[in-house]
Amino acid sequence: MTVVIVTASGALAPGPLTFATLMHGSRAGAWSGFSCAIGHTLVEFPLVLALALGLLATTSQPLVKSIIGITGGTALIVLGAFQIYESVQPNRPEQTLQKRLPASSLMLGLALTGLNPYFVLWWLTIGSVLIIQALAFAALLGVILMYISHVWMDYVFLTTLAHFSKKGMKIIGSKYYRTVLIAFGIILIYYGSAFVLGAFPLASGSSISTNSWRSFIDPRT
């Protein structure tokens, strides 16, 4: 549930790939959105595996888990607050995106993912918390399950966005869409606070109870 809620907020938040999908979708429809998602995955999945392999050796070190929890939780709080702020701002023109986009939707997904520093930063901070949770759950298999729980939303959102863009329906900027983003912003702040507070017991000493770690990896406990 944590993975779905946290990553859904990222998938729904407007960004370069979102607006590029709107522009390509207006010409090519749903397939362009699906192709963008494939390009996105080709960059994202290797990055997630690389991070998981790097973090695998540190999962038994409380201090490392504490640092990741505090950093990722703080990033979630900032992202949630920024998402709420952006959602209440007046509509902004989509012309901030570069006009010269790759002709291929697949290349578009690759380019706007691989060249987006905020995407990498998200996985280095917030994403690392999710990877630590997944490793604690079922090692690398847990990471793969976590990624599947995350990536399907990218495919659904980008494909749907491109489909409605082809039909001329405006989604970004509608009051209902903004309300959803505000709700996700509040949830992100909650989870961020839970991650930060749950990480402090890990940093208090080498004697870490099972309950302390469980509360860190699952804010619902």
C-alpha positions in Angstrom: 0.0 0.0 0.0 2.9 2.4 0.8 4.4 1.8 -2.6 1.1 2.4 -4.4 0.3 5.6 -2.6 3.8 7.1 -2.7 4.5 6.3 -6.3 1.0 7.2 -7.5 1.6 10.8 -6.4 4.8 10.8 -8.5 3.1 9.3 -11.5 0.2 11.8 -11.4 2.3 14.9 -10.8 2.7 16.9 -14.0 6.3 17.0 -15.4 8.1 17.2 -18.7 7.2 13.6 -19.6 3.5 14.3 -18.8 3.3 17.3 -21.1 5.3 15.7 -23.8 2.9 12.7 -23.7 0.0 15.2 -24.0 1.6 16.7 -27.1 2.4 13.3 -28.8 -0.9 11.9 -27.7 -2.8 14.6 -29.5 -1.4 13.2 -32.7 -0.9 9.5 -32.1 -3.3 8.6 -29.3 -3.0 5.9 -26.6 -0.1 4.0 -28.2 2.2 7.0 -27.9 1.6 7.1 -24.2 2.3 3.4 -23.9 5.5 3.8 -25.9 6.6 6.7 -23.6 6.0 4.4 -20.6 8.2 1.7 -22.2 11.0 4.2 -22.7 10.6 5.4 -19.1 10.9 1.8 -17.9 14.0 1.1 -19.9 15.8 3.7 -17.9 14.1 3.3 -14.6 14.3 -0.5 -14.0 18.1 -0.8 -14.4 18.5 2.2 -12.1 16.2 0.5 -9.4 18.2 -2.8 -9.7 21.5 -0.9 -9.4 20.3 0.9 -6.3 19.0 -2.4 -4.8 22.3 -4.2 -5.4 24.1 -1.2 -3.8 21.7 -1.1 -0.8 21.6 -4.9 -0.3 24.9 -4.9 1.6 23.7 -2.1 3.9 20.3 -3.4 5.0 21.8 -4.8 8.2 23.3 -1.5 9.3 20.9 0.6 11.4 22.7 3.8 10.8 22.5 3.5 7.0 18.8 2.6 7.3 18.3 5.6 9.6 20.0 8.0 7.2 18.0 6.7 4.3 14.7 7.0 6.3 15.4 10.5 7.4 16.5 11.7 3.9 13.7 10.0 2.1 11.1 11.1 4.6 12.2 14.7 4.4 12.1 14.5 0.6 8.5 13.2 0.8 7.5 16.0 3.1 9.0 18.6 0.8 7.5 16.9 -2.3 4.1 16.8 -0.7 4.2 20.5 0.3 5.4 21.5 -3.1 2.7 19.4 -4.8 0.0 21.1 -2.7 1.5 24.5 -3.5 1.6 23.8 -7.3 -1.9 22.4 -7.3 -3.4 25.7 -6.0 -1.6 27.9 -8.5 -3.4 29.2 -11.6 -3.0 27.2 -14.8 0.4 27.6 -16.4 1.1 27.3 -20.1 2.6 24.1 -21.3 5.1 25.9 -23.5 7.8 25.5 -20.8 8.5 22.2 -22.5 10.9 22.3 -25.3 9.2 22.5 -28.7 11.6 20.2 -30.4 10.6 16.7 -29.1 11.8 13.4 -30.4 9.6 12.0 -33.2 9.5 8.6 -31.5 7.5 8.3 -28.3 9.9 5.5 -27.1 12.8 7.9 -27.5 10.8 10.6 -25.8 10.3 8.4 -22.8 14.0 7.5 -22.7 15.2 11.1 -23.1 12.9 12.8 -20.7 13.6 10.1 -18.0 17.3 9.7 -18.4 17.9 13.5 -18.7 15.6 14.4 -15.8 17.7 15.1 -12.6 14.6 15.2 -10.4 13.8 11.6 -11.5 17.2 10.3 -10.4 17.0 12.4 -7.1 13.6 10.9 -6.4 15.0 7.3 -6.5 18.1 8.3 -4.5 15.9 9.7 -1.7 12.3 8.6 -1.6 12.8 5.6 -3.8 15.7 4.3 -1.6 13.3 4.0 1.3 10.9 1.9 -0.8 13.8 -0.3 -2.0 15.0 -0.8 1.6 11.5 -1.9 2.5 11.4 -4.3 -0.4 14.8 -5.8 0.4 13.6 -6.3 4.0 10.5 -8.0 2.8 11.9 -10.5 0.2 15.4 -9.4 -0.9 15.7 -8.8 -4.7 12.4 -10.6 -5.3 10.8 -8.0 -3.1 12.4 -5.2 -5.2 10.9 -6.7 -8.4 7.5 -7.0 -6.7 7.8 -3.4 -5.5 8.7 -2.2 -9.0 5.8 -4.0 -10.6 3.5 -2.3 -8.0 5.0 1.0 -9.0 5.4 0.9 -12.8 1.9 -0.3 -13.8 0.6 3.2 -12.8 3.0 4.8 -15.3 1.6 2.7 -18.1 -2.0 3.3 -17.1 -1.6 7.0 -16.5 0.5 7.9 -19.6 -1.6 5.7 -21.9 -4.9 7.2 -20.6 -3.5 10.7 -20.8 -2.5 10.2 -24.5 -5.8 8.7 -25.3 -7.8 11.6 -23.9 -5.4 14.1 -25.4 -6.2 12.6 -28.9 -9.9 13.1 -28.1 -9.3 16.7 -27.1 -10.2 16.3 -23.4 -8.1 18.4 -21.0 -7.1 16.6 -17.9 -4.2 18.5 -16.5 -5.5 21.6 -14.8 -9.1 20.4 -14.1 -10.3 21.1 -10.6 -10.9 17.3 -9.9 -7.3 16.5 -11.0 -6.0 19.3 -8.7 -8.0 17.9 -5.8 -6.5 14.5 -6.3 -3.0 16.0 -6.3 -3.7 18.0 -3.1 -4.9 14.8 -1.4 -1.8 12.9 -2.5 0.3 15.8 -1.2 -1.2 15.5 2.2 -0.7 11.7 2.2 3.0 12.3 1.2 3.5 14.6 4.1 2.0 11.9 6.4 4.2 9.1 5.1 7.3 11.4 5.1 6.7 12.2 8.8 6.2 8.5 9.6 9.5 7.6 7.8 11.5 10.3 9.6 10.0 9.5 13.1 10.5 5.8 12.5 14.1 6.3 11.5 15.1 7.9 14.8 14.9 4.7 16.9 17.3 3.1 14.4 19.9 5.8 15.1 19.6 5.6 18.9 22.0 2.7 19.2 23.1 -0.7 18.0 20.4 -2.4 19.9 17.4 -2.2 17.6 14.2 -3.9 18.4 12.2 -5.7 15.7 9.2 -3.5 16.4 11.2 -0.4 15.8 12.3 -1.6 12.4 8.9 -2.8 11.5 7.4 0.6 12.3 10.0 2.2 10.1 9.3 0.0 7.1 5.5 0.2 7.5 4.0 3.5 8.8 0.7 1.8 9.4 2.1 -0.1 12.4 
